[in-house]
Amino acid sequence: MNDQGAPVVGLHNVTVRHGGVVVLEDVNLAVNRTDFVAIIGPNGAGKTTLLKVILGLVAPSSGEVLVFGKPPNELGSERAKIGYVPQITSIDLRFPISVFEAVLMGTYGRLGVGARPTKAEREAAHRALDRVGAADLAGKPIGRLSAGQRQRVFIARALVDDPELLLLDEPTTGVDTAAAAGFYTLLRQLKQDGLTIILVSHDIGVVASYVDSVACLNRFLFAHCRPDEIQCTEALRAMYGCDVAYLHHGEAPHIVVEEHK
């Protein structure tokens, strides 16, 4: 975790309730500039809710959320500094749209309702596709791409306005192992280019070899630590209720979970 002044994202004693049920409780998290953080935890842990709190789509019941030093609902034009890649299951792949058109849609928030993209927006869309290594896909229908190709395109759409913070929700769902490795390598390069990245992931062992830190979440934030720290092993044990170990085997780190007998 880097120490570069005020955090890009800061959550202070954040609690979220839905219909009387506590989804997040007393969460404190700081993400600094150019950090690459994975939010991990079991299903129903509140991971997606945490992303939505940062985006300003879910208001906390109590506590404070600051993004670039402001509450999310006060960012105004600075919202363009945030790129977001939702879960792939939320995308209707039957919609007849090309890859280039999908990426160009990332400029619509800046342009406003009814405005037509100009040459500048089109050039930005081409640059974004080139940045993620997908320039050759520009003319293809989005529905005919592989899962790995689609995720690169959705990242390009999120990058078209040149954001400083990128949020991704389960980005490797449906992506095979080889494509996932290439995907995480791309994210690591974007981090090295100066982007701050927060992603939700269920792929604990693989993502751990690419990120700077993991935030272990299951309603509470059990720990925010480097993947190879003892603190992280203890947090995983507390979250999953069983013995776990984080192992390095060359280029293939993984999590071992010991089942109760």
N, C-alpha and C positions, 0 to 999 in steps of 0.2 A: 504494500500500500504506500503510495507516494505522499510526500508532505510538501505540497505546493500551494500554500496559502489556504484560503477558504475552500471547503469542499464544493464540488460541483453539485452533489446531492447530499443533503443532510436530513435525517429523520430523527426527531427527538421525542421519546416517550409516546410514540404513535400507537393508538389503539383504534381498531375498526370493528364495528358491530353491524351485522346484517340481521334484521328481524329479531333482535335480542340475543343472537349468537355471536360470540366474540371470535372474529376471524384472525385478527392480529392483536397482540397484546404487548404494550409497553416496548415497542421496537425502537432501538437506537442504531443508526447506521450512517457512516460517513464514507462517501466515495469521492476520492480526489481526482484531479485532472490527470488524464491518461491511464487511470486504473482500468483493469479488465477484471470484472467481478462476476462470478457465477452464483446465482441464488439457487440452492439445492434443498431438497426436502421431499417427504413422501407426498402422495396425492392428497389434496385437500389441506395442504399445509399453509396456504395463503400466499403462495409465490406470485401467482398472476395478480392477485389483489394488491400486492406490494408494488408491482409495476404500475398498476392503474393509479395507485396513490401518488407515485412520482409523476405520472402524466397529468394528474389533476382530474382524472375521470372518476375517482372515488375519493370522497372527502373523509378524512379521519374523524372519528367520534371525539377524540381528544389527542393532544400532542401537536407538534409543529413539523411541517414539511417545507424545506427550502430547496429550490432548484436554481442554480446560478444566483443564489442569495435572496431569492424571492419566493413567496408562495406560488405554486403552479398557476393558480387562477389570476395572478397579477403579472404574468410574464408578457402578455400582449404580443408584440411583434417578435419578441425573443423566443417565442415557442418554435420558431423556425430553427433554433439551435438544437432542437431535439428531433432525432429520427426514431421511428418506431416500426418494428417488424412484428405483426401479430402472429398468433398461431396459424399455421397453414390451413387448418381445418375451418377457419373462418372465411376462407376465400372460395368464391364460386368459380370453379375452373371451367364451367360451361360458357362463361361470358365470352363472346367473340371479340377478343382484343389481342393485339400483337404485343410482343415484349416491349418494343419501343413505346407504344401507347401507354402500357402499364407504368413504365418508369416516368413518362411525362406527367402522369397523374400526380406525381409527387410535388409538382410545382403549383398545383391548383390552389393550395392553401394560401400561397403567397400572392397569386394572381387575383384571387377573389372570384365571386360568382359571376359567370357570364363572360369573363375575359378570355381571350384566345391566346394560347402560347405563342410567343414571338421566337425569332431566330435565337435569341439568348437562351430561352428555356429549352429549345431543341438541342442546342449545343451542350447545355448542362446535362441533359438526359444521355446524350452520347458519351460524354465524359464519365458519367456515373457508371454506365455499362462497361466502359473500357476499364475503369478502376477495379471492378470486381471480376474482370476476365470473361465478360459475357457479350462483348461487342458483336461477335458473330451470330448471336441469337436475335438481334434486333427485329428482324422481319418475321420471326416465327410466332405462331399462335401460342399464347401462354399455356393453354390447356394441353399442348402436345410436348411439353418439356418434362424431363425427369424431375423428381422431387428436389434433388440437389441443384439442378439448374434453376428451378423456380425460386429457391431460397436465395440464390445469388441475384436474381432479378429483383426480388423484393427488398434485398439490401440496397441494390442500386436505386430503387425508388425512394428508400429512406435517406439515401445519401445525396440526392439530386440537388437539395438546397444547401449542401455542404454543412451539415450540423456539427456540433461539438460533442454531443452526447447521443449514443445509439443504444436503444433498448430493444431486446429481442425476447420473445416468449416461445420457449420450446422450439428453437429453430431447426433442430435436426430430426424432428418427428417424421418418420417415413423415409429418412435418408439412409442409404446403406453406409457401412463402416468406412469404406474408402472415400466416399464423397463427404462424409462427416469430417474426416481428417483434413481434407482439402478446405472445407468450409471453416474449420477452426484456425487453420493456417492463414486464411484470408483475414479473419477477424484479428488475429495477432498482428498482421501487417498493418491493418487499419489503426490498431492501437499504437504501433510504432510511428505511424504518420501523425499522431497527436489526438486521436479520437478517444474519448472516454466511453467504455462499453459495460453495460450491465445486461446479463442474459439469465433467463430462467432455464434450467436444464434438469432432466431426469438422468442424463448420461454422466453420472458422477465420475467414474473412473477415467473416461476419455477426456472430458473437458478439464479435469484437474491438471493435466499436463500442459495446458495452454494458458490458463488464467493466472492472474497474480494472486487472487484470493478467492475464497468461497465464503458465502454467507449461509450458514446452516439454519434453516427456518422450519419451524413447525408450530405455528401460532406465535411462539416466542422466537426471538433470535438467539439461538444457543451459542453461536460463536461467529466471528468474522475473522478469518485467519488464513494463512498459507496452507495449501492442501497437505503438505508433508509435516505439519506441526502436530505434536501430541494433542494439543488442544482441539484440533479438528477431529481426530479419532474419537476423543471423548465426547465431542458434540454429536457426532454421527451415532455413537452408541446411545446417547440420551434421546436422540430423535427417533431412532428405529427400534429402540428397546431390545437390542441384542448386541452381541459382540461383533465389532467390525475392525477391519484393518486396511490401511491404505498402503499398497505395495508398488514399488518401482521394479519392473522387469524390463530393463533397456528402454525401448521406445513404447512399451505397452503397459502403462500403469493401470491398476484396477482396484476396485473395492471388493474385499472379501467380507461376506456377511455370514456369520455362523448361526445356523438355525437352532432354536431351542428344541430340546428333546424331552 
